[in-house]
Amino acid sequence: MKNMTYRNLMTAIKKIQKKGWSFEEAEKSARRIFAQYEAYPMGMSIEAQIDQLLTKEEWEEENKQ
């Protein structure tokens, strides 16, 4: 995935949703990741950024403290 097409966006959203995030949260994250990649194309790939996202449970656990 390099360009933000509808198909790539939906693929990214589905991958993020598998980590426990709702559709709305996943869409915001996916759009942010695509924007970051567009600004810095030589950085991490979109797939790598999605893999580094915390699951919803991990995020909630970190924010409890």
KEPA-121150 format. One record per residue (C-alpha): x, y, z. Coordinates in nm, 4 decimals. Each point is the difference from the previous one (the first is absolute). Example, Ala and Ser with C-alpha at 12.3 -4.5 7.8 and 13.67 -1.06 7.14 Angstrom:
BEGIN
<node <1.2300 -0.4500 0.7800>> <node <0.1370 0.3440 -0.0660>> 
//
This chain:
BEGIN
<node <0.0000 0.0000 0.0000>> <node <0.1426 0.3321 -0.1017>> <node <-0.2876 0.2153 -0.1204>> <node <-0.3198 0.0686 0.1891>> <node <-0.2552 -0.1591 -0.2261>> <node <-0.3361 -0.1146 0.1291>> <node <0.1100 -0.3628 -0.0131>> <node <0.3285 0.0668 0.1851>> <node <-0.1795 0.2105 0.2603>> <node <-0.2552 -0.2743 0.0633>> <node <0.2778 -0.2611 0.0235>> <node <0.1839 0.2119 0.2572>> <node <-0.3218 0.0579 0.1965>> <node <-0.0723 -0.3741 0.0110>> <node <0.3527 -0.0744 0.1251>> <node <-0.0381 0.2610 0.2740>> <node <-0.3472 -0.1276 0.0931>> <node <0.1518 -0.3465 0.0550>> <node <0.1964 0.1622 0.2830>> <node <-0.3255 0.0825 0.1793>> <node <-0.0636 0.3565 -0.1164>> <node <-0.3423 0.1200 -0.1199>> <node <-0.0540 0.0993 -0.3625>> <node <0.0082 0.3726 0.0782>> <node <0.3225 -0.0266 0.2009>> <node <0.1571 -0.2249 -0.2616>> <node <-0.0903 0.2404 -0.2798>> <node <0.1606 0.2938 0.1820>> <node <0.3147 -0.2024 0.0628>> <node <0.0179 -0.1249 -0.3585>> <node <-0.0410 0.3501 -0.1435>> <node <0.2703 0.1290 0.2370>> <node <0.2372 -0.2792 -0.1045>> <node <-0.0565 0.0697 -0.3703>> <node <0.0565 0.3732 0.0585>> <node <0.3259 -0.0701 0.1833>> <node <0.1152 -0.2272 -0.2798>> <node <-0.0847 0.2651 -0.2604>> <node <0.2012 0.2587 0.1941>> <node <0.2979 -0.2342 0.0536>> <node <-0.0058 -0.2681 -0.2738>> <node <0.3431 -0.1341 0.0908>> <node <-0.1107 -0.0778 0.3558>> <node <-0.1618 -0.3169 0.1281>> <node <-0.2438 -0.1740 -0.2294>> <node <-0.3712 0.0263 0.0695>> <node <-0.0167 -0.3687 0.0884>> <node <0.2837 0.0398 0.2514>> <node <-0.1744 0.2963 0.1624>> <node <-0.3231 -0.1992 0.0317>> <node <0.1932 -0.2914 0.1529>> <node <0.1462 0.2352 0.2621>> <node <-0.3404 0.1257 0.1121>> <node <-0.1012 -0.1172 0.3428>> <node <-0.3090 -0.2109 0.0417>> <node <-0.2939 0.1694 0.1687>> <node <0.0620 -0.2021 0.3192>> <node <0.3700 0.0896 0.0107>> <node <-0.0812 0.3673 -0.0495>> <node <-0.2616 -0.0037 0.2762>> <node <0.2428 -0.1760 0.2342>> <node <0.2708 0.2623 -0.0625>> <node <-0.2401 0.2885 0.0570>> <node <-0.1305 -0.1352 0.3300>> <node <0.3321 0.0758 0.1672>> 
//
